[in-house]
Amino acid sequence: MSLARCFFDELAGRLFRPEGDEYDVPAPRLFGQLAEAMYLHETERHVRGEFSRGSLQVMRNRLDLHILPELGARPIQSIAHVQLQALVARLGREGYSSTTIAQYLVIVRKVFKLARQLGQLREMPEFPVVKVHSTPRGGFSVSEYARILRTTRRLCGQMHPVAKTLGDNKRFWIQRDLLVMPPDVAWAIAFMVNTFIRPSDLKVMRHRHVEEVRGAHVYLRMSLPETKRHDKPVVSMRAAVRIYKALKAAAAQHGGGGPDDHLFLPHIPNREHALAVLNFHFQWVLKECGLTYGPLGQRRTFYSLRHTAISFRLLYGQGIDMLTLARNARTSVQMIERFYAASLSGEMNVGLLHSRRAK
């Protein structure tokens, strides 16, 4: 039986004591015990579909890596601002960003909130103030995007340079046959820039999620699994139709392309691994192009392609409004302004700035 479950069983026993039993103040509890109880709560939220598995795993990792080693053995009532500041200092020494440190404190605050709800605390301690600096994600310009596509197609079928460093018996986290640049990388790059999807969508997307629509406009309607509480279909740009047809035709040549088959690297059953392989080859492409880092020093990943898709619409979409773009990209207007549009300047859209309404 888990520590958290034992704690709740004992708590239930106290709550249902016969009348007349004296019970004034709950016995002090260690932070680690309450943290496990909080984690059990979050696990139950995940089971109900309120909390994603990925978020739950991140919470578990952060608890085990830094929070519990720093606070776990302390009684909850003995933890004050000084101890919380020590945790912040520890994370700072480890090189974590202000954003990540703030996310750690969110988990700690959840534990204190539960302690107060259970009568272990009368008031919350004062938490350290962490000023979060939002760094815009590093997207690509039109010329950089074109260079990336050309380089990816040139490298298709070639062995990754790391293969030259491996001896006959030396193991690597990617199988040797997966070290060859697959055509899926070029398709995934172009597909992301023309569909606004997240990298996590690449690993779960199946052919049954994609529908081609032809009418006044030609596009793909993608009914993807829910991500970050967004479940509405995503509409693609017209170019995504051509890309999708090409990858589906290639899959059909190998007996694939069925409704339940994945779009990218469908032969890899472990989808987390499939996404990691795609990003591994994408980093190779970025290194070849000299585009590993953005203008602000941020490391570029597959997520930079989503940034590129959204920023291209902001720059080149005729009169597109933020709300429509946010809904289609399954995000919020605030997130677009904070991250995706932060790197744009007025000069990039000087035509709109100089435009006049028709009389």
Residue pairs with C-beta under 8 A, 6 or more apart in sequence:
2 36
2 40
3 32
3 33
3 36
4 33
4 36
4 37
4 39
4 40
5 40
7 29
7 33
7 34
7 36
7 37
8 37
8 40
11 118
14 23
14 26
17 23
25 119
26 118
26 119
26 120
28 75
28 76
28 77
28 120
29 75
29 76
29 115
29 120
30 72
30 73
30 74
30 75
30 76
31 68
31 71
31 72
31 73
31 74
31 75
31 76
31 79
31 111
32 68
32 71
32 72
32 73
34 76
34 111
34 114
34 115
34 118
34 120
35 63
35 67
35 68
35 71
35 72
35 111
37 114
37 118
38 110
38 111
38 114
39 59
39 60
39 63
41 114
42 51
42 56
42 59
42 110
43 51
43 56
45 51
46 52
46 53
46 55
46 56
52 228
54 200
59 107
62 103
62 104
62 107
63 107
66 87
66 90
66 91
66 94
66 104
67 87
67 104
67 107
67 108
70 83
70 86
70 87
70 90
71 79
71 83
71 87
71 108
74 83
76 111
76 112
76 115
76 120
76 121
77 120
77 121
79 125
80 125
80 126
81 125
81 126
81 127
81 128
84 105
84 108
84 125
84 127
84 128
85 128
87 104
87 105
87 108
88 101
88 105
88 128
88 130
91 100
91 101
91 104
92 101
96 104
97 133
97 135
98 130
98 131
98 132
98 133
99 132
99 133
99 134
101 130
102 130
102 132
105 127
105 128
105 130
108 127
109 124
109 127
112 121
112 124
112 125
113 124
115 121
116 122
116 123
116 124
134 338
134 339
134 342
135 296
135 298
136 296
136 298
136 307
136 339
136 340
136 342
136 343
137 294
137 298
137 303
137 304
137 306
137 307
137 339
137 340
138 293
138 294
138 295
138 296
138 298
138 299
138 300
138 304
138 307
138 343
139 294
139 304
139 305
139 307
139 308
139 310
139 311
139 340
139 343
140 148
140 291
140 300
140 304
140 305
140 308
142 312
144 289
144 291
145 193
145 308
147 289
147 291
148 189
148 285
148 286
148 289
148 291
149 186
149 189
149 190
151 285
151 288
151 289
152 181
152 185
152 186
152 189
152 285
153 186
155 181
155 281
155 284
155 285
155 288
156 181
156 182
156 183
156 185
156 186
157 180
157 181
158 180
158 181
159 179
159 180
159 181
160 179
160 180
160 181
160 280
160 281
160 284
161 284
162 172
162 179
163 176
163 179
166 172
166 176
172 179
174 276
174 277
174 280
178 268
178 277
181 281
181 284
182 265
182 281
183 247
183 250
184 247
184 264
184 265
184 278
185 278
185 281
185 282
185 285
187 243
187 246
187 247
187 264
188 202
188 264
188 278
188 282
188 302
189 282
189 285
189 305
190 239
190 240
190 243
191 197
191 240
191 243
191 244
191 247
191 263
192 199
192 202
192 302
192 305
192 306
192 308
192 309
193 305
193 308
193 309
193 312
194 236
194 237
194 239
194 240
194 243
194 309
195 220
195 222
195 234
195 236
195 237
195 240
195 309
196 234
196 236
196 306
196 309
196 310
196 313
196 328
196 329
196 330
197 205
197 222
197 224
197 234
197 306
198 227
198 303
198 306
198 330
199 275
199 279
199 301
199 302
199 303
199 305
199 306
200 227
200 275
201 224
201 227
202 263
202 264
202 275
202 278
202 302
203 262
203 264
203 271
203 272
203 274
203 275
204 224
204 225
204 262
204 271
205 222
205 224
205 262
205 263
205 264
206 259
206 260
206 261
206 262
206 263
207 248
207 257
207 258
207 259
207 260
207 261
207 263
208 259
208 260
209 222
209 223
209 224
209 225
210 220
210 221
210 222
210 244
210 263
211 220
211 221
211 222
211 223
212 218
212 219
212 220
212 221
212 241
212 244
213 219
213 220
213 221
217 238
218 238
218 241
219 235
219 236
219 237
219 238
219 240
219 241
220 235
220 236
220 240
220 241
220 244
221 233
221 234
221 235
221 236
222 233
222 234
222 235
222 236
223 233
224 233
224 234
227 330
228 330
228 331
230 330
230 331
232 327
232 330
234 328
234 329
234 330
235 328
244 263
247 263
247 264
248 257
248 263
249 257
251 257
251 261
251 266
256 266
262 271
262 274
264 274
264 278
265 274
265 277
265 278
268 274
268 277
275 302
278 302
279 301
279 302
282 301
282 302
283 292
283 301
286 292
286 300
291 300
292 299
292 300
293 299
293 300
294 300
294 304
295 343
296 343
306 329
307 339
307 340
309 329
310 325
310 329
310 336
310 340
310 341
311 340
311 341
311 343
311 344
313 320
313 325
314 320
314 325
314 336
314 340
314 341
314 344
314 349
315 344
315 348
315 349
317 325
322 333
322 336
322 337
323 333
325 336
326 332
326 333
326 335
326 336
329 336
346 353
